[in-house]
């Protein structure tokens, strides 16, 4: 249970940063000035939900990983 909650919280905090990083890395040259510009354009054009694309698969992945890691570590 703790591993699943840790995975969920990790995705809640880390997902926006990961989505911004992915978009900046895959953007055409000159599309974004910096990550803050990317975040501003995402929020302006697509809304807050754009920061959490791929949320469910990431929660499943991190929850399973943390659950196994906590059991094996202890």
N, CA, C and O atoms as a GROMACS GRO file, in nm:
protein
  296
    1UNK      N    1   0.083  -0.120   0.000
    1UNK     CA    2   0.000   0.000   0.000
    1UNK      C    3   0.087   0.126   0.000
    1UNK      O    4   0.061   0.221  -0.074
    2UNK      N    5   0.190   0.125   0.083
    2UNK     CA    6   0.279   0.242   0.090
    2UNK      C    7   0.352   0.264  -0.042
    2UNK      O    8   0.371   0.378  -0.085
    3UNK      N    9   0.392   0.155  -0.107
    3UNK     CA   10   0.458   0.167  -0.236
    3UNK      C   11   0.367   0.227  -0.341
    3UNK      O   12   0.411   0.308  -0.423
    4UNK      N   13   0.241   0.187  -0.340
    4UNK     CA   14   0.145   0.241  -0.435
    4UNK      C   15   0.121   0.389  -0.411
    4UNK      O   16   0.114   0.468  -0.505
    5UNK      N   17   0.107   0.428  -0.285
    5UNK     CA   18   0.087   0.570  -0.252
    5UNK      C   19   0.210   0.652  -0.288
    5UNK      O   20   0.199   0.765  -0.335
    6UNK      N   21   0.327   0.596  -0.265
    6UNK     CA   22   0.450   0.666  -0.302
    6UNK      C   23   0.457   0.685  -0.453
    6UNK      O   24   0.497   0.792  -0.501
    7UNK      N   25   0.419   0.583  -0.529
    7UNK     CA   26   0.417   0.594  -0.674
    7UNK      C   27   0.318   0.698  -0.722
    7UNK      O   28   0.348   0.776  -0.812
    8UNK      N   29   0.199   0.699  -0.663
    8UNK     CA   30   0.098   0.797  -0.700
    8UNK      C   31   0.145   0.939  -0.671
    8UNK      O   32   0.133   1.027  -0.756
    9UNK      N   33   0.200   0.960  -0.553
    9UNK     CA   34   0.249   1.093  -0.517
    9UNK      C   35   0.366   1.136  -0.604
    9UNK      O   36   0.377   1.252  -0.642
   10UNK      N   37   0.452   1.041  -0.636
   10UNK     CA   38   0.564   1.072  -0.724
   10UNK      C   39   0.520   1.118  -0.861
   10UNK      O   40   0.578   1.211  -0.918
   11UNK      N   41   0.419   1.052  -0.915
   11UNK     CA   42   0.368   1.090  -1.047
   11UNK      C   43   0.295   1.225  -1.039
   11UNK      O   44   0.307   1.306  -1.131
   12UNK      N   45   0.221   1.249  -0.932
   12UNK     CA   46   0.153   1.378  -0.916
   12UNK      C   47   0.252   1.494  -0.919
   12UNK      O   48   0.225   1.599  -0.978
   13UNK      N   49   0.366   1.476  -0.856
   13UNK     CA   50   0.466   1.581  -0.848
   13UNK      C   51   0.554   1.585  -0.973
   13UNK      O   52   0.585   1.692  -1.024
   14UNK      N   53   0.593   1.469  -1.023
   14UNK     CA   54   0.690   1.463  -1.130
   14UNK      C   55   0.636   1.469  -1.271
   14UNK      O   56   0.709   1.504  -1.364
   15UNK      N   57   0.510   1.436  -1.290
   15UNK     CA   58   0.454   1.429  -1.425
   15UNK      C   59   0.460   1.561  -1.501
   15UNK      O   60   0.500   1.561  -1.618
   16UNK      N   61   0.424   1.675  -1.441
   16UNK     CA   62   0.434   1.799  -1.516
   16UNK      C   63   0.575   1.829  -1.566
   16UNK      O   64   0.594   1.875  -1.678
   17UNK      N   65   0.674   1.803  -1.482
   17UNK     CA   66   0.813   1.829  -1.521
   17UNK      C   67   0.855   1.735  -1.633
   17UNK      O   68   0.925   1.776  -1.726
   18UNK      N   69   0.814   1.610  -1.624
   18UNK     CA   70   0.850   1.512  -1.726
   18UNK      C   71   0.784   1.546  -1.861
   18UNK      O   72   0.848   1.532  -1.966
   19UNK      N   73   0.659   1.589  -1.859
   19UNK     CA   74   0.590   1.624  -1.983
   19UNK      C   75   0.657   1.746  -2.047
   19UNK      O   76   0.676   1.748  -2.168
   20UNK      N   77   0.692   1.845  -1.967
   20UNK     CA   78   0.760   1.964  -2.021
   20UNK      C   79   0.895   1.924  -2.081
   20UNK      O   80   0.929   1.968  -2.190
   21UNK      N   81   0.971   1.841  -2.010
   21UNK     CA   82   1.102   1.796  -2.059
   21UNK      C   83   1.088   1.724  -2.192
   21UNK      O   84   1.165   1.748  -2.285
   22UNK      N   85   0.989   1.636  -2.202
   22UNK     CA   86   0.968   1.560  -2.326
   22UNK      C   87   0.932   1.652  -2.440
   22UNK      O   88   0.981   1.635  -2.552
   23UNK      N   89   0.846   1.748  -2.414
   23UNK     CA   90   0.806   1.840  -2.521
   23UNK      C   91   0.922   1.928  -2.567
   23UNK      O   92   0.937   1.952  -2.687
   24UNK      N   93   1.002   1.976  -2.474
   24UNK     CA   94   1.116   2.060  -2.510
   24UNK      C   95   1.216   1.979  -2.592
   24UNK      O   96   1.271   2.028  -2.690
   25UNK      N   97   1.239   1.855  -2.551
   25UNK     CA   98   1.336   1.770  -2.621
   25UNK      C   99   1.288   1.732  -2.762
   25UNK      O  100   1.370   1.717  -2.852
   26UNK      N  101   1.158   1.716  -2.781
   26UNK     CA  102   1.108   1.672  -2.911
   26UNK      C  103   1.060   1.787  -3.000
   26UNK      O  104   1.015   1.763  -3.112
   27UNK      N  105   1.069   1.910  -2.951
   27UNK     CA  106   1.022   2.025  -3.028
   27UNK      C  107   1.120   2.061  -3.140
   27UNK      O  108   1.239   2.032  -3.133
   28UNK      N  109   1.064   2.124  -3.240
   28UNK     CA  110   1.148   2.176  -3.348
   28UNK      C  111   1.233   2.292  -3.293
   28UNK      O  112   1.191   2.361  -3.200
   29UNK      N  113   1.350   2.312  -3.350
   29UNK     CA  114   1.434   2.423  -3.302
   29UNK      C  115   1.360   2.557  -3.311
   29UNK      O  116   1.303   2.592  -3.415
   30UNK      N  117   1.362   2.631  -3.201
   30UNK     CA  118   1.297   2.762  -3.197
   30UNK      C  119   1.151   2.760  -3.156
   30UNK      O  120   1.090   2.866  -3.143
   31UNK      N  121   1.094   2.642  -3.136
   31UNK     CA  122   0.953   2.636  -3.097
   31UNK      C  123   0.932   2.689  -2.956
   31UNK      O  124   0.834   2.758  -2.929
   32UNK      N  125   1.023   2.655  -2.866
   32UNK     CA  126   1.018   2.704  -2.729
   32UNK      C  127   1.149   2.772  -2.695
   32UNK      O  128   1.256   2.724  -2.734
   33UNK      N  129   1.141   2.883  -2.624
   33UNK     CA  130   1.264   2.952  -2.581
   33UNK      C  131   1.332   2.878  -2.468
   33UNK      O  132   1.454   2.866  -2.464
   34UNK      N  133   1.251   2.827  -2.374
   34UNK     CA  134   1.301   2.757  -2.256
   34UNK      C  135   1.185   2.676  -2.196
   34UNK      O  136   1.073   2.686  -2.246
   35UNK      N  137   1.210   2.598  -2.093
   35UNK     CA  138   1.102   2.517  -2.034
   35UNK      C  139   0.986   2.600  -1.979
   35UNK      O  140   0.871   2.555  -1.982
   36UNK      N  141   1.013   2.717  -1.929
   36UNK     CA  142   0.905   2.802  -1.877
   36UNK      C  143   0.815   2.848  -1.990
   36UNK      O  144   0.693   2.854  -1.974
   37UNK      N  145   0.874   2.881  -2.104
   37UNK     CA  146   0.795   2.919  -2.221
   37UNK      C  147   0.709   2.802  -2.266
   37UNK      O  148   0.594   2.820  -2.304
   38UNK      N  149   0.766   2.682  -2.262
   38UNK     CA  150   0.690   2.562  -2.298
   38UNK      C  151   0.571   2.543  -2.205
   38UNK      O  152   0.460   2.517  -2.250
   39UNK      N  153   0.594   2.556  -2.074
   39UNK     CA  154   0.486   2.540  -1.977
   39UNK      C  155   0.378   2.646  -1.998
   39UNK      O  156   0.259   2.615  -1.991
   40UNK      N  157   0.417   2.768  -2.025
   40UNK     CA  158   0.320   2.876  -2.050
   40UNK      C  159   0.234   2.845  -2.172
   40UNK      O  160   0.112   2.860  -2.168
   41UNK      N  161   0.298   2.803  -2.280
   41UNK     CA  162   0.224   2.773  -2.403
   41UNK      C  163   0.133   2.652  -2.384
   41UNK      O  164   0.021   2.649  -2.436
   42UNK      N  165   0.181   2.551  -2.310
   42UNK     CA  166   0.096   2.435  -2.284
   42UNK      C  167  -0.028   2.476  -2.206
   42UNK      O  168  -0.140   2.438  -2.241
   43UNK      N  169  -0.009   2.554  -2.102
   43UNK     CA  170  -0.122   2.596  -2.018
   43UNK      C  171  -0.218   2.684  -2.098
   43UNK      O  172  -0.340   2.668  -2.087
   44UNK      N  173  -0.164   2.775  -2.176
   44UNK     CA  174  -0.247   2.868  -2.254
   44UNK      C  175  -0.328   2.796  -2.362
   44UNK      O  176  -0.445   2.826  -2.382
   45UNK      N  177  -0.265   2.702  -2.431
   45UNK     CA  178  -0.330   2.638  -2.546
   45UNK      C  179  -0.410   2.512  -2.510
   45UNK      O  180  -0.512   2.484  -2.574
   46UNK      N  181  -0.366   2.437  -2.409
   46UNK     CA  182  -0.429   2.308  -2.382
   46UNK      C  183  -0.488   2.295  -2.242
   46UNK      O  184  -0.564   2.202  -2.215
   47UNK      N  185  -0.456   2.387  -2.153
   47UNK     CA  186  -0.510   2.382  -2.018
   47UNK      C  187  -0.424   2.299  -1.924
   47UNK      O  188  -0.320   2.244  -1.964
   48UNK      N  189  -0.468   2.292  -1.800
   48UNK     CA  190  -0.390   2.226  -1.695
   48UNK      C  191  -0.378   2.076  -1.718
   48UNK      O  192  -0.280   2.015  -1.675
   49UNK      N  193  -0.474   2.016  -1.785
   49UNK     CA  194  -0.469   1.870  -1.807
   49UNK      C  195  -0.354   1.828  -1.897
   49UNK      O  196  -0.314   1.712  -1.896
   50UNK      N  197  -0.299   1.921  -1.975
   50UNK     CA  198  -0.187   1.886  -2.063
   50UNK      C  199  -0.062   1.848  -1.985
   50UNK      O  200   0.025   1.778  -2.038
   51UNK      N  201  -0.050   1.891  -1.861
   51UNK     CA  202   0.066   1.858  -1.779
   51UNK      C  203   0.059   1.715  -1.726
   51UNK      O  204   0.158   1.663  -1.675
   52UNK      N  205  -0.056   1.651  -1.736
   52UNK     CA  206  -0.075   1.517  -1.682
   52UNK      C  207  -0.108   1.415  -1.790
   52UNK      O  208  -0.178   1.317  -1.763
   53UNK      N  209  -0.059   1.435  -1.911
   53UNK     CA  210  -0.078   1.336  -2.016
   53UNK      C  211   0.005   1.213  -1.983
   53UNK      O  212   0.121   1.225  -1.944
   54UNK      N  213  -0.054   1.096  -1.998
   54UNK     CA  214   0.014   0.972  -1.964
   54UNK      C  215   0.017   0.945  -1.815
   54UNK      O  216   0.101   0.868  -1.767
   55UNK      N  217  -0.074   1.006  -1.741
   55UNK     CA  218  -0.076   0.994  -1.595
   55UNK      C  219  -0.102   0.850  -1.550
   55UNK      O  220  -0.028   0.797  -1.466
   56UNK      N  221  -0.205   0.787  -1.604
   56UNK     CA  222  -0.242   0.651  -1.560
   56UNK      C  223  -0.132   0.548  -1.584
   56UNK      O  224  -0.100   0.472  -1.492
   57UNK      N  225  -0.071   0.542  -1.703
   57UNK     CA  226   0.037   0.445  -1.721
   57UNK      C  227   0.156   0.471  -1.628
   57UNK      O  228   0.218   0.376  -1.579
   58UNK      N  229   0.186   0.597  -1.603
   58UNK     CA  230   0.297   0.629  -1.513
   58UNK      C  231   0.265   0.589  -1.369
   58UNK      O  232   0.354   0.543  -1.296
   59UNK      N  233   0.141   0.606  -1.327
   59UNK     CA  234   0.102   0.565  -1.191
   59UNK      C  235   0.115   0.414  -1.177
   59UNK      O  236   0.169   0.366  -1.077
   60UNK      N  237   0.068   0.341  -1.275
   60UNK     CA  238   0.078   0.195  -1.269
   60UNK      C  239   0.224   0.153  -1.264
   60UNK      O  240   0.263   0.070  -1.181
   61UNK      N  241   0.305   0.210  -1.352
   61UNK     CA  242   0.447   0.175  -1.357
   61UNK      C  243   0.518   0.205  -1.225
   61UNK      O  244   0.586   0.119  -1.170
   62UNK      N  245   0.501   0.325  -1.174
   62UNK     CA  246   0.572   0.364  -1.052
   62UNK      C  247   0.516   0.296  -0.928
   62UNK      O  248   0.592   0.263  -0.837
   63UNK      N  249   0.386   0.273  -0.924
   63UNK     CA  250   0.327   0.203  -0.809
   63UNK      C  251   0.379   0.060  -0.800
   63UNK      O  252   0.415   0.013  -0.691
   64UNK      N  253   0.383  -0.009  -0.913
   64UNK     CA  254   0.434  -0.146  -0.913
   64UNK      C  255   0.583  -0.148  -0.876
   64UNK      O  256   0.627  -0.232  -0.797
   65UNK      N  257   0.658  -0.057  -0.934
   65UNK     CA  258   0.800  -0.052  -0.906
   65UNK      C  259   0.826  -0.026  -0.757
   65UNK      O  260   0.906  -0.096  -0.695
   66UNK      N  261   0.758   0.072  -0.701
   66UNK     CA  262   0.779   0.104  -0.560
   66UNK      C  263   0.733  -0.008  -0.468
   66UNK      O  264   0.797  -0.035  -0.367
   67UNK      N  265   0.625  -0.073  -0.502
   67UNK     CA  266   0.578  -0.185  -0.421
   67UNK      C  267   0.681  -0.297  -0.417
   67UNK      O  268   0.712  -0.350  -0.310
   68UNK      N  269   0.735  -0.333  -0.532
   68UNK     CA  270   0.835  -0.438  -0.538
   68UNK      C  271   0.964  -0.393  -0.469
   68UNK      O  272   1.026  -0.470  -0.395
   69UNK      N  273   1.004  -0.270  -0.493
   69UNK     CA  274   1.127  -0.217  -0.434
   69UNK      C  275   1.119  -0.215  -0.281
   69UNK      O  276   1.214  -0.255  -0.214
   70UNK      N  277   1.007  -0.169  -0.226
   70UNK     CA  278   0.992  -0.164  -0.081
   70UNK      C  279   0.998  -0.304  -0.020
   70UNK      O  280   1.061  -0.324   0.085
   71UNK      N  281   0.934  -0.402  -0.084
   71UNK     CA  282   0.933  -0.539  -0.032
   71UNK      C  283   1.073  -0.598  -0.038
   71UNK      O  284   1.119  -0.660   0.059
   72UNK      N  285   1.141  -0.580  -0.150
   72UNK     CA  286   1.275  -0.637  -0.165
   72UNK      C  287   1.377  -0.567  -0.076
   72UNK      O  288   1.469  -0.631  -0.025
   73UNK      N  289   1.362  -0.438  -0.058
   73UNK     CA  290   1.455  -0.362   0.025
   73UNK      C  291   1.445  -0.402   0.170
   73UNK      O  292   1.545  -0.417   0.239
   74UNK      N  293   1.321  -0.420   0.216
   74UNK     CA  294   1.301  -0.456   0.357
   74UNK      C  295   1.335  -0.602   0.378
   74UNK      O  296   1.324  -0.653   0.489
   0.00000   0.00000   0.00000
